[in-house]
């Protein structure tokens, strides 16, 4: 398989679910369709989701992938095994099927997910801004969910408004989590994260290397703070909602001391300590963000691994070196002296071994510390986001090309579709006539008896319309001569009604076909237009990331090594954030980055 299908390729395949799906239950399903009767996908960056309904009344969201994902099968198998064992009502049932759908003869994986009718988190909050009591219950439900995830040693990996659904039953609220592509379970320990999560909820230092049980702590704290803020100050929603966030945006996390939202939250007494905790969390390493339960109890100090960085925001000189940085040069000089002493004493081989060991240890320290630098981690995250946007743009451009090909095919296949439509009309006309001839009539044919009528009924063939040549071949326990006579009976009836079967489309049918083709072309044009808009949006986001990367100082391993050896300096804001800047006054408010207009979003959770 050279590449995965596009959303329109999947749409075409799902017009025949019995052929497309491997799952017996999905084979009998009916996809949700658009005004033209075509399966209606909802596309994202990496997948197209088709809502389907099965015959017994079951409802599923079928997720079809647009590209290969790293170790996709192993990840979903590991997650499914754990979720089956924990039996927590926040999780929905799902099944990963490696060859679940066939498109043009090739098999591709799909994810069959249990349907849940909850409301997305951001929409639920917006609908209850005038009900602080409801939002406070939501706050407590969120805190319980975060505590449960901590206790189970699990992390969703992409907590954001679209992946959290709120179900209501009277006064009770139940939170459901969907989309487990980035989920951490202990069986996946040591792997890299498949994605780095929604930028408006994730730690600015998070990269694909951050993948462990603490993965949800920052995003969980972001959601908790936003919910508390909306309950206390609902007016913030109109000011900071963009349709793609819960108050906060990624820029708030990259520079919280310059964030107007952090300033606004700090003005509310009941939110001040929580806001300070989130501000501090932006400056510690992702794994060192404290659990939400600790934050709620006032234990706001992060672990000692990165405590020095959090102290920097309290006014410490950013140029002050960390303990490792201060000790590196004396240790290096001492090690060099030891090597020279060993060599001078004639222990050349020991000196050489010590030298190699020292070089290895020093390189290890440099590499480890370098990777943990905030500047390096943030640059890596931005580069990964830029790559993701580039990949998404390529997929969208491929979809545009596929839609153009389908549009061109529609324009040039009018005659073929006319003949196809005529065959459908002829088949229906013949069926309408043959359905009135029951199989008991064959008893009047020489060589056919009541026994043959019984055999036909046993095969569920009751009218001449059903007695097709193919169906006759499948009838058991009748002779070849009887089969031939049955086919002759059917052929004689077809000849009898030949003059009543149309040999061309009527003018009205021709107009309907023409309108159908025109509507299909208009629909394809609309899809192309929407896809181009998505491309433009992705390009704008990619350019924003590129601008941020250009503004960030570059720091190579060599420059960091020179810094440790005290023969060079680091760019600003590498060891820690700057001291808090004075809060800007009203006269400077016009210089702030404007909050985007909210995006209208009445879609379901899987959209």
Order of alpha helices (4+ residues) and beta strands (2+ residues): alpha-alpha-alpha-beta-beta-beta-beta-alpha-beta-beta-beta-alpha-alpha-beta-beta-alpha-alpha-alpha-alpha-alpha-alpha-alpha-alpha-alpha-alpha-alpha-alpha-alpha-alpha-alpha-alpha
